[in-house]
Amino acid sequence: MSEAPDAAALLEEAARYWRTSITEIRPGHIGLRGYPIEELIGRAGFAEVLWLLLRGELPDPRRARLLEAALVASVDHGPQAPAIAIARSAVSCGLPLNGAMASAINALGDVHGGAGQQALELFLRIEALRATGQGLDEAVTGAIGVAAREGEEHLPGYGHRFHPVDPRSGRLLALVEEARAAGLVSGRLAEVARACEAALERRKGRHIPLNIDGATAVVYGELGFAPPLARGLFCLARGVGILAHAWEQSGTGERNKGPMPRAIPYRYEGPGERHLPEP
Ligand SMILES: CC(C)(COP(=O)(O)OP(=O)(O)OC[C@H]1O[C@@H](n2cnc3c(N)ncnc32)[C@H](O)[C@@H]1OP(=O)(O)O)[C@@H](O)C(=O)NCCC(=O)NCCS
């Protein structure tokens, strides 16, 4: 006959089932990484609390400001940005705001909004080559060559459908430079990103700009965030624009809004009209 489970051991097992170092909840108490939430409310900014939750400690306010600058830079790119268009379409199809936001955020993949993760991986790979003693240009050329040989013709974090020069990138790199001068970041990933841009220009024979995913990847990497978080942070920031557009769309009363005005046809390229044989 098996023995009845020890109640204390069962309780201990249940308590260990969800383990976290992020938030402590007790009746009447919410602690974020040890800080009672009522102390944070009204004193810590959103970017600081974001940092606290992801990294475990409150940041130097100047570092939080740089993080916030990257978040601000990413908030929106108008209704023709695929994720924003998806959010607006979803609302017109009857989805509530949360459903529209989830649909849109699901579209932030490797090519749109999510490329910051691969960009930061690339920058860190190049930085690791530099740490072995390779020169910057040699490390950049080597890494781009490897990517091309692996069939990755598009360098993550570069290129834009609309902007020959992305106005957000220059500003963010200038802020990284200020932070470097103040001793807050090393500036090495910014150097790598600039060198990649120059190498890409030499390779393609024209300027292909550092885009928002690439520029924010520099900021997040300089601040010590891991590559997958470059994507996660972008999703959080773009969620702001997604929400604003979904909300605006919900006030229009439009229903079932597709990707183009109905009067503009798409091109059908399949077989001409044909018919089933007579039964
Ligand atoms: C964002 C993106 C889809 C924009 O596309 P686009 O400007 O319409 O570019 P296309 O894919 O049509 O390419 C046009 C030309 O520029 C080149 N190009 C564009 N972005 C490039 C990149 N990141 N790396 C290398 N070459 C690139 C293409 O190879 C192509 O060259 P070709 O004329 O010799 O064939 C594209 O630049 C890309 O995939 N970038 C990498 C992913 C990324 O960073 N996404 C985040 C966007 S904010």
PDBQT file of the ligand as one rigid body, heavy atoms in Angstrom, charges set to zero:
ROOT
HETATM    1  C1  LIG A 301      13.459  46.154 -45.177  1.00  0.00    +0.000 C 
HETATM    2  C2  LIG A 301      13.561  45.543 -46.559  1.00  0.00    +0.000 C 
HETATM    3  C3  LIG A 301      12.493  44.453 -46.729  1.00  0.00    +0.000 C 
HETATM    4  C4  LIG A 301      13.288  46.670 -47.547  1.00  0.00    +0.000 C 
HETATM    5  O1  LIG A 301      13.259  46.136 -48.776  1.00  0.00    +0.000 OA
HETATM    6  P1  LIG A 301      13.579  46.929 -50.146  1.00  0.00    +0.000 P 
HETATM    7  O2  LIG A 301      14.302  48.188 -49.980  1.00  0.00    +0.000 OA
HETATM    8  O3  LIG A 301      12.277  46.989 -50.821  1.00  0.00    +0.000 OA
HETATM    9  O4  LIG A 301      14.645  46.021 -50.663  1.00  0.00    +0.000 OA
HETATM   10  P2  LIG A 301      14.592  44.808 -51.670  1.00  0.00    +0.000 P 
HETATM   11  O5  LIG A 301      14.538  43.537 -50.899  1.00  0.00    +0.000 OA
HETATM   12  O6  LIG A 301      13.576  45.011 -52.761  1.00  0.00    +0.000 OA
HETATM   13  O7  LIG A 301      16.037  45.001 -52.257  1.00  0.00    +0.000 OA
HETATM   14  C5  LIG A 301      16.390  46.070 -53.120  1.00  0.00    +0.000 C 
HETATM   15  C6  LIG A 301      17.886  45.957 -53.346  1.00  0.00    +0.000 C 
HETATM   16  O8  LIG A 301      18.580  46.389 -52.162  1.00  0.00    +0.000 OA
HETATM   17  C7  LIG A 301      19.317  45.310 -51.594  1.00  0.00    +0.000 C 
HETATM   18  N1  LIG A 301      19.092  45.304 -50.158  1.00  0.00    +0.000 N 
HETATM   19  C8  LIG A 301      18.062  45.823 -49.477  1.00  0.00    +0.000 A 
HETATM   20  N2  LIG A 301      18.210  45.602 -48.171  1.00  0.00    +0.000 NA
HETATM   21  C9  LIG A 301      19.363  44.945 -48.029  1.00  0.00    +0.000 A 
HETATM   22  C10 LIG A 301      20.052  44.439 -46.930  1.00  0.00    +0.000 A 
HETATM   23  N3  LIG A 301      19.561  44.565 -45.697  1.00  0.00    +0.000 N 
HETATM   24  N4  LIG A 301      21.225  43.806 -47.128  1.00  0.00    +0.000 NA
HETATM   25  C11 LIG A 301      21.728  43.658 -48.365  1.00  0.00    +0.000 A 
HETATM   26  N5  LIG A 301      21.105  44.117 -49.464  1.00  0.00    +0.000 NA
HETATM   27  C12 LIG A 301      19.933  44.758 -49.294  1.00  0.00    +0.000 A 
HETATM   28  C13 LIG A 301      18.723  44.046 -52.209  1.00  0.00    +0.000 C 
HETATM   29  O9  LIG A 301      19.661  43.008 -52.247  1.00  0.00    +0.000 OA
HETATM   30  C14 LIG A 301      18.365  44.527 -53.569  1.00  0.00    +0.000 C 
HETATM   31  O10 LIG A 301      19.534  44.597 -54.324  1.00  0.00    +0.000 OA
HETATM   32  P3  LIG A 301      19.528  44.345 -55.904  1.00  0.00    +0.000 P 
HETATM   33  O11 LIG A 301      18.838  45.550 -56.471  1.00  0.00    +0.000 OA
HETATM   34  O12 LIG A 301      20.966  44.250 -56.231  1.00  0.00    +0.000 OA
HETATM   35  O13 LIG A 301      18.755  43.062 -56.132  1.00  0.00    +0.000 OA
HETATM   36  C15 LIG A 301      14.967  44.956 -46.815  1.00  0.00    +0.000 C 
HETATM   37  O14 LIG A 301      15.889  46.004 -46.806  1.00  0.00    +0.000 OA
HETATM   38  C16 LIG A 301      15.340  43.894 -45.802  1.00  0.00    +0.000 C 
HETATM   39  O15 LIG A 301      14.888  42.752 -45.899  1.00  0.00    +0.000 OA
HETATM   40  N6  LIG A 301      16.214  44.262 -44.810  1.00  0.00    +0.000 N 
HETATM   41  C17 LIG A 301      16.683  43.288 -43.821  1.00  0.00    +0.000 C 
HETATM   42  C18 LIG A 301      15.624  43.021 -42.787  1.00  0.00    +0.000 C 
HETATM   43  C19 LIG A 301      15.381  44.211 -41.911  1.00  0.00    +0.000 C 
HETATM   44  O16 LIG A 301      16.282  44.873 -41.445  1.00  0.00    +0.000 OA
HETATM   45  N7  LIG A 301      14.096  44.479 -41.654  1.00  0.00    +0.000 N 
HETATM   46  C20 LIG A 301      13.680  45.566 -40.818  1.00  0.00    +0.000 C 
HETATM   47  C21 LIG A 301      13.047  46.633 -41.629  1.00  0.00    +0.000 C 
HETATM   48  S1  LIG A 301      12.750  48.110 -40.696  1.00  0.00    +0.000 SA
ENDROOT
TORSDOF 0
